Amino acid sequence: MEALCWRLLNVLDGRNGTPAGPRSSLTPSMVDNAQEANQKTGDTKSDVEPEVKYVGNMHGNEVLGRELLLQLSEFLCEEFRNGNQRIVRLVESTRIHILPSMNPDGYEVAAAQGRNISGYLIGRNNANGVDLNRNFPDLNTYIYYNEKNGGPNHHLPLPDNWKSQVEPETQAVIQWIRSFNFVLSANLHGGAVVANYPYDKSLEHRVRGFRHPTTTPTPDDKLFQKLAKVYSYAHGWMHQGWNCGDYFPDGITNGASWYSLSKGMQDFNYLHTNCFEITLELSCDKFPPQEELQREWLGNREALIQFLEQVHQGIKGMVLDENYNNLADAVISVSGINHDVTSGAQGDYFRLLLPGTYTVTATAPGFDPETVSVTVGPGEPKLVNFQLKRSTPPAAPKKRVPNSGQRVKVLPKKVQPRAARKKEMKKKQTQRAPA
């Protein structure tokens, strides 16, 4: 049972900028062995399980998220072993990934100086002095252009030289999130108490020195607000709004309406992958004292669990061809929402949606699209499978002889009367006779 828990709960170590496998004494072999056992027994349930992730300590001096995620990992496995049915159901139906520290180098610097208020920002950046939440490729500029002029609305491509433009930690995380079909995510920060949702980068340009917050919503704005409220209202005090000298109604905010942030991880997830990510600011104190950790854990525990459960809403299913082969990278479009998702490597897809009735279309190159109407409820996701038929190539047009625009009249063959033909033949025979 312990191996099963850690198969589905993948805790990563971000040291040296590389997710390095399950943490502490939980070795990679425990994860791999359980996966191999499923393959041998033909268990493919994991193919239709959504992937969800938590990322903490992106800023090395914002440490509460790191501690909460380590505590959450232990809590999930302990409750799983104890038979807590809610946790068992969550773990067995969800592939949970946890990265407690994305910036371990920054954390070590911050931890070494302690809670020195004069060094408030020490350890925020990585070892190269770079803010990792300003280091992802800027895809907002492209999506804002495409929204106005037409173009892709999802999975925007990266520049050819993107690896040379980002830090090792950023590159490792990008490769990680491209390796899994993540559906839902949150990254944990400190310095405020609010659930922040995309977009983070404002659509409007601002004059230097003049702050004019402008809400910049995604096509999934209502869904993101709901996800943020789920965390806020399950949190001990975030939903009250007044925290750290700031006021956020319902304890949530659109990122750009708070302050514009370019090259952030939250927007990158939404624009380059299938993943819907929000940012959780969890404490006024970036480096809270040890004696406050128990209170913070109790204030966040239920919210952390409820947010994981939100991955189970909307629609999900498989995209197959006529021969029941999996179709990867099929596009799933929802009428009225200008943001598509794609199927994963095994043909599985997940589309988070609020309750309602939707027109959903699956398309893939070389196949006829399939459109269905589906009603989504507030409970479990609706299972909607697609089976696409290969497109029939159009018949080749018949060749026509060019005639310069003039119709050519075909004359009927001239037919001689039988008597005339006999008379002409007799005449020819007489001419051939020898003299």
Secondary structure, DSSP 8 states (H G I E B T S, - for coil): -HHHHHHHEEE---GGGS--SS-TT--HHHHHHHHHHHHHHT--GGGGS-EEEEEE-SSTT--HHHHHHHHHHHHHHHHHHTT-HHHHHHHHH-EEEEES-S-HHHHHHHHHH-S-GGGTTTTSS-TTS--GGG-S---HHHHHHHHHH----SS----TTGGGGS-HHHHHHHHHHHHS-EEEEEEEE-SEEEEEES--S-SS---TT---------TTHHHHHHHHHHHHHHSSSGGG-EETTEE-GGGEEEHHHH---SS-HHHHHHHHSS-EEEEEEEESSSS--GGGHHHHHHHHHHHHHHHHHTTS-SEEEEEEETT--B-TT-EEEETTEEEEEE--TTSEEEE---SEEEEEEEE-TTB--EEEEEEE-SSS-EE--EEE-B-------------TT------------HHHHHHHHHHHHHHHS--
